[in-house]
């Protein structure tokens, strides 16, 4: 079995200082594995033919010595593994990681690659942002697991709060992919004590209630004249369709096709949990659908192109994300138009004072459903939650009074 080792610049991972990390590529039986060397260098100071930094680099001798030692260690590791018949690329990489105490960012790269492969776009973006913040905190893209303890996590959390001005909810999201990487390292016996055991993520003791609209405010959306403007028109229609469909999320709205409607029922798959659901179309939904036409694989709402093929789930989520940005901007304009209309007509309907995003349609439906008499079990089914606890937390985040009202209808 032929095995080779090569050093190269990972140009798809530029650092904030303009340098690129140097990686070791391990090739065995035409299969490749990659390992960070912990070294980074500007592209103009890298000699790809000699696989080393150029002499014009201020620390060329020291850096090249480090790189040579990395290659030598890999060769020695291969020689050891040959005795056990396990000198494949993966085994060599795993042994090197264990020997060197392991670099957090090597595992982080694997985490991101997995999310990209499985099409988990939101988790890919969340992980990328989190790992970039650690890189900024460290000053380099190299961090041995041995340095990560509860004290380190506390210092990093303070960095997020005071340097980045992150809110508790953002801090929590930042730590999620980090915790996943740590968990993997513990599973591989590279960390013996979980640093999160003696660490507490900052909590938002009094988070603001989620924005929701009254049924009267929802009806104002139906009255508003969009003057045929593309984004205003389709945003208004999709927002109302979501509300009258028990709060279908924007990503799922984008992916609805005409073939998903059969014999007066709507069949759709929730991207969040990949479950398929079916609901009978009501008069409000049918009225909105009369504004559109299409067949088969055509999308109902014109946010995604019928010409493009979204075979790559990552590209699909990116396209949906771009559309969501435009839709939320349009909702801001619609809110302004509605408030102006309320003022002009001297309506008793309260003005919409808070920011409206597409997800507000879901919050608004939940509020209206409870006010109309749905109990918490019925709401759990309608919102497509897998667990009752999820619905309870959801209601509490909307308004504790709503949660209390729902529970009273059950117990």
C-alpha positions in Angstrom: 0.0 0.0 0.0 1.6 3.3 -1.2 1.4 6.2 1.3 2.6 9.7 0.7 2.7 12.9 2.7 2.5 16.4 1.2 2.2 20.0 2.7 -0.1 22.5 1.0 -1.9 25.8 1.6 -5.6 25.4 2.4 -6.8 28.3 0.3 -10.5 27.8 1.0 -9.9 28.7 4.6 -8.2 32.1 4.7 -7.5 33.6 8.1 -8.5 37.1 9.1 -4.9 38.3 8.9 -4.7 37.3 5.2 -2.6 34.1 5.7 -3.6 30.6 4.8 -3.2 27.5 7.1 -0.7 24.9 6.1 -2.2 21.4 6.1 -0.6 17.9 5.8 -2.3 15.7 3.2 -2.0 12.0 3.9 -2.7 9.8 0.8 -3.0 6.1 1.1 -4.5 3.8 -1.6 -5.9 6.9 -3.3 -7.7 8.0 -0.2 -6.9 11.4 1.4 -7.0 12.7 5.0 -6.0 16.2 6.1 -4.4 17.4 9.2 -3.6 21.0 10.3 0.0 21.7 11.1 -0.8 24.8 13.2 1.3 26.9 10.8 -0.1 29.6 8.6 1.6 31.8 6.0 0.8 34.4 3.3 0.4 32.9 -0.2 3.3 34.9 -1.6 5.6 33.4 1.1 4.8 29.8 0.3 6.8 27.7 -2.2 4.3 25.0 -3.4 7.0 23.0 -5.3 9.3 22.7 -2.3 6.3 22.5 0.1 7.9 25.0 2.5 7.9 28.7 3.2 10.2 30.8 1.1 13.5 32.3 2.4 11.9 35.7 2.4 9.8 34.7 5.3 11.2 36.4 8.4 11.2 33.0 10.3 11.7 30.7 7.4 14.2 28.3 9.1 12.1 27.9 12.3 8.8 27.5 10.4 10.3 25.0 7.9 11.8 23.0 10.7 8.4 22.7 12.3 6.9 21.6 9.0 9.6 19.0 8.5 9.1 17.6 12.0 5.3 17.2 11.2 6.1 15.2 8.0 8.8 13.1 9.9 6.3 12.3 12.7 3.8 11.2 10.1 6.3 8.9 8.4 7.3 7.4 11.8 3.7 6.9 12.6 3.1 5.1 9.4 6.1 2.8 10.1 4.6 1.9 13.4 1.1 1.2 12.0 2.5 -1.1 9.3 3.3 -3.6 12.0 -0.4 -3.8 12.7 -1.5 -3.7 9.1 -3.3 -0.4 9.7 -1.2 2.1 7.8 -4.2 3.7 6.0 -4.7 7.4 5.8 -7.4 7.5 8.5 -5.4 5.5 11.0 -2.3 7.6 10.5 -4.3 10.8 11.0 -6.0 9.5 14.1 -2.7 8.4 15.6 -1.1 11.8 14.9 -4.0 13.6 16.5 -3.8 11.5 19.6 0.0 11.9 19.8 -0.1 15.7 19.5 -2.9 16.2 22.0 -5.0 17.1 19.1 -5.9 20.5 17.6 -9.4 21.7 18.3 -9.6 23.2 14.8 -8.9 19.9 13.1 -12.0 18.5 14.7 -13.8 21.7 14.0 -13.1 21.3 10.3 -14.4 17.7 10.4 -17.6 19.0 12.1 -18.1 21.6 9.3 -17.4 19.1 6.5 -20.0 16.7 8.0 -22.6 19.5 8.1 -21.8 20.5 4.6 -22.1 16.9 3.4 -25.4 16.3 5.1 -26.9 19.6 3.9 -27.2 21.1 7.4 -26.7 24.7 6.2 -27.8 26.5 9.3 -25.6 24.4 11.5 -22.7 24.9 9.0 -23.1 28.7 9.2 -23.5 28.6 13.0 -20.3 26.4 13.4 -18.3 28.6 11.0 -19.2 31.7 12.9 -18.4 30.1 16.3 -15.0 28.7 15.2 -14.0 32.0 13.7 -14.7 33.7 17.0 -12.4 31.2 18.8 -9.8 31.9 16.2 -10.1 35.6 16.9 -9.9 34.9 20.6 -6.8 32.7 20.2 -5.1 34.8 17.6 -4.4 31.7 15.5 -6.2 28.7 14.1 -4.4 26.2 16.4 -5.8 25.2 19.8 -4.7 22.0 21.6 -7.6 20.4 23.5 -5.4 20.3 26.6 -5.8 24.1 26.9 -9.5 24.0 27.0 -10.9 23.8 30.5 -13.7 25.6 32.4 -11.6 28.6 33.0 -10.8 28.9 29.3 -14.5 28.7 28.5 -15.3 31.4 31.0 -12.7 33.7 29.4 -14.0 33.0 26.0 -17.6 33.7 27.1 -16.5 37.1 28.6 -14.8 37.8 25.2 -18.2 37.1 23.5 -20.1 39.3 25.9 -17.7 42.3 26.3 -15.8 42.3 23.0 -18.6 41.1 20.6 -21.4 42.5 22.7 -23.2 39.2 22.2 -26.6 38.6 23.9 -27.1 35.5 26.1 -29.0 33.8 23.2 -26.1 34.4 20.8 -23.6 33.2 23.3 -25.6 30.0 23.8 -25.7 29.4 20.0 -22.0 30.0 19.7 -21.2 27.3 22.3 -23.5 24.7 20.7 -21.0 23.6 17.9 -18.1 24.0 20.3 -19.7 21.7 22.7 -20.3 19.2 19.9 -16.6 19.2 19.0 -15.7 18.7 22.6 -18.1 15.8 22.9 -16.5 14.1 19.9 -13.0 14.6 21.5 -14.2 13.0 24.7 -15.7 10.1 22.8 -12.3 9.6 21.1 -10.6 9.7 24.6 -8.6 12.8 23.7 -10.2 14.7 26.6 -10.7 13.0 30.0 -12.6 15.7 31.8 -15.5 17.5 30.2 -14.7 21.3 30.5 -18.4 22.1 30.4 -19.1 20.2 33.6 -17.9 23.2 35.7 -19.0 25.9 33.3 -22.3 27.8 33.1 -23.4 29.5 30.0 -24.8 32.9 30.7 -28.6 33.0 30.9 -31.1 35.6 29.9 -33.2 35.7 33.1 -36.0 37.7 31.5 -36.1 37.2 27.7 -38.6 39.4 25.9 -41.8 37.8 24.6 -41.8 36.8 21.0 -43.5 39.2 18.6 -47.0 38.2 17.6 -49.9 39.9 15.8 -53.6 40.0 16.7 -56.1 38.6 14.2 -57.1 42.3 13.5 -53.5 43.1 12.6 -53.3 40.0 10.4 -56.5 41.2 8.6 -54.7 44.5 7.9 -52.2 42.5 5.8 -55.1 41.3 3.6 -56.4 44.9 3.0 -53.1 46.5 2.1 -52.4 47.5 -1.5 -49.0 46.3 -2.6 -49.3 48.1 -6.0 -48.1 45.0 -7.8 -44.6 45.2 -6.3 -43.0 41.8 -6.6 -41.5 41.3 -3.1 -44.3 43.1 -1.3 -47.0 41.2 -3.1 -45.5 37.7 -2.7 -44.3 38.4 0.8 -47.8 39.4 1.9 -49.3 36.3 0.3 -46.8 33.9 1.7 -47.0 35.4 5.2 -50.8 35.1 5.2 -50.6 31.6 3.8 -48.2 30.6 6.6 -50.6 32.0 9.2 -53.6 30.2 7.8 -51.5 27.0 7.5 -50.6 26.9 11.2 -47.4 28.8 10.8 -45.5 26.9 8.1 -41.8 28.0 8.3 -40.4 30.1 5.5 -38.0 27.4 4.2 -41.0 25.0 3.9 -43.1 27.7 2.2 -40.4 28.2 -0.4 -40.3 24.5 -1.3 -44.0 24.0 -1.7 -44.8 22.7 -5.2 -48.1 22.3 -7.0 -47.8 18.5 -6.9 -48.0 18.8 -3.1 -51.7 19.6 -3.4 -53.9 16.6 -4.0 -57.7 16.4 -3.6 -58.0 19.5 -1.5 -55.1 18.6 0.8 -51.7 20.1 1.2 -48.8 17.6 1.7 -45.4 19.0 2.8 -42.2 18.0 4.4 -40.8 20.0 7.3 -37.1 20.7 6.6 -36.5 21.1 10.3 -37.3 17.5 11.2 -37.9 16.0 7.8 -41.4 14.8 8.7 -44.1 14.7 6.1 -47.5 16.3 7.0 -50.9 16.6 5.4 -53.6 19.2 6.1 -57.0 20.0 4.5 -56.9 23.3 2.7 -59.2 25.9 4.2 -61.0 28.8 2.4 -58.3 31.3 3.3 -55.5 29.2 1.8 -57.5 28.4 -1.3 -58.2 32.1 -1.9 -54.4 32.9 -1.8 -53.7 30.0 -4.1 -56.0 31.5 -6.8 -53.4 34.2 -7.2 -50.9 31.6 -8.5 -50.8 29.0 -11.2 -48.5 26.1 -12.1 -48.3 22.3 -12.4 -46.2 19.4 -11.0 -42.8 20.4 -9.9 -43.4 24.2 -10.3 -43.0 26.1 -7.0 -46.2 27.6 -5.7 -44.6 30.8 -4.5 -42.0 32.4 -6.9 -39.1 32.7 -4.4 -37.2 29.8 -5.9 -36.5 29.4 -9.6 -38.4 26.7 -11.6 -35.4 26.6 -14.0 -32.7 25.9 -11.4 -32.0 22.5 -10.0 -31.4 22.7 -6.3 -29.7 19.3 -5.9 -27.1 20.6 -3.5 -28.9 21.1 -0.1 -26.3 23.7 0.9 -27.0 25.8 -2.1 -30.8 25.4 -1.6 -30.5 26.7 2.0 -28.4 29.6 0.9 -30.9 30.5 -1.8 -33.7 30.3 0.8 -31.6 32.4 3.2 -31.2 35.1 0.6 -34.9 35.1 -0.1 -35.7 35.2 3.6 -33.6 38.4 3.9 -35.6 40.1 1.1 -38.9 38.9 2.6 -38.1 40.3 6.0 -37.1 43.6 4.4 -40.5 43.6 2.6 -42.3 42.9 5.9 -40.7 46.0 7.3 -42.2 48.0 4.4 -45.6 46.3 4.8 -45.6 47.2 8.5 -45.0 50.8 7.6 -47.8 50.8 5.0 -50.2 49.1 7.4 -49.5 51.6 10.2 -50.0 54.5 7.8 -53.3 52.9 6.7 -54.5 52.5 10.3 -53.7 56.2 11.0 -55.5 57.4 7.9 -58.6 55.3 8.5 -58.8 56.1 12.3 -59.1 52.3 12.8 -59.3 50.8 16.3 -56.7 48.2 15.3 -53.5 48.8 17.2 -50.5 49.7 15.2 -47.7 47.2 14.7 -44.9 48.6 16.9 -42.4 45.7 16.9 -40.2 44.3 14.2 -42.0 41.7 12.0 -40.2 38.8 10.5 -41.7 35.9 8.6 -41.6 33.6 11.7 -44.1 36.1 13.4 -46.8 34.3 11.3 -46.1 31.2 13.3 -46.1 33.0 16.7 -49.3 34.8 15.7 -51.1 31.6 14.8 -50.2 30.0 18.1 -51.6 32.9 20.0 -54.8 33.0 17.9 -55.2 29.2 18.3 -55.1 29.3 22.1 -57.5 32.3 22.2 -59.9 30.3 20.0 -59.9 27.4 22.4 -57.3 24.9 21.2 -55.7 23.0 24.1 -52.0 22.4 24.4 -52.2 18.9 22.9 -54.1 20.1 19.9 -51.6 22.9 19.4 -48.7 20.5 19.7 -50.1 18.5 16.7 -50.9 21.7 14.8 -47.5 23.2 15.2 -45.9 19.8 14.4 -44.0 19.6 17.6 -42.6 16.1 18.5 -42.9 16.6 22.2 -45.3 18.4 24.5 -42.4 20.0 26.4 -41.5 21.8 23.2 -45.0 23.3 22.9 -44.9 24.3 26.5 -41.6 26.1 26.1 -42.8 27.7 22.9 -46.0 29.1 24.5 -44.0 30.4 27.5 -41.7 32.2 25.1 -44.7 33.8 23.5 -46.4 34.8 26.7 -46.7 33.1 30.1 -50.4 34.0 30.2 -51.0 32.0 27.0 -49.2 29.0 28.4 -51.3 29.2 31.6 -54.5 29.5 29.5 -53.6 26.5 27.4 -52.7 24.3 30.4 -56.0 25.3 32.1 -57.9 23.9 29.2 -56.2 20.5 29.7 -55.9 20.2 33.5 
